[in-house]
Amino acid sequence: MIVSEVEAGRVNTILKQYEDMSGQVVNYDKTTVSFSRGVGDDQKRTVAGLMGVRVVIEQDKYLGLPTSIGRSKQGLTRIVRAKLSKKLQGWRGMLFSKAGREILIKAVAQSIPTYAVSVFKFPSNFYDDLRSFSRNFGEARTTARGNFRGWLGRSCVSPSIWEVSVSEIMLNLTWLCWASRFGVFLRIVKV
C-alpha cells in the first residue's frame, strides 16, 4: 500500500466520524503509527504530521500483549506462559485447601490468557499446556501422609475423576447454556 496524504486524510476522517458517533475521543498523545520497510522517512514524517501522531519503528505492547506478532506465535505463547507462571509463583509455597486452589486457578490462572485468546488464534497445543500448567498447580503434591496421588489411587474413588479441571467444567457449562434452547442450564448456572 502506498502511503499518501490523501489516505492520511481519510484515516483522520474515519477517526473523526468514530469520535462523533461513539462520543469517545482519540488521545493523539498516546497514538502511534508504524510503517513497513518500503516507506521513506519523508513520507513517514509527512503522514504522521498530518495525522498528529508519533512514528515508532515497532509497536510495543497493548494491554500487555505485542501489537504485531507475525506468523510465528511462539513469542506470544511465551509471554502468556511467563505471565501465568509469574502470577502463580508467589502462591506455590502456600498451603491451600482443594477449594482454595480451585478458586485461585479460576481467578488468577484463567483470567490472564482471556484477553490474549480473544484477540489471537493460538495453536491447539498451547491450550493443552495451559491446562496442564493449571492442573499441576491445582493438584496437591504432598500431604501430611505423603503423596496425594498414591493415597488417591488406593481409595475407592478413581483418580481420573480428579483430573477434570474447573476450566473444563465451566467450558462445558457455558456450552450447555449456549446450546440450550429453553435456557434450563442457564437458569441453573445463574442460581
Secondary structure, 3 states (H helix, E strand, C coil): CCCCHHHHHHHHHHHHHHHHHHCCCCCCCCCEECCCCCCCHHHHHHHHHHHCCEECCCCCEECCEECCCCCCCHHHHHHHHHHHHHHHHCCCCCCCCHHHHHHHHHHHHCCHHHHHHHHCCCCHHHHHHHHHHHHHHHCCCEECCEEHHHHHHHCCCCHHHHHCCHHHHHHHHHHHHHHCCCCHHHHHHHC
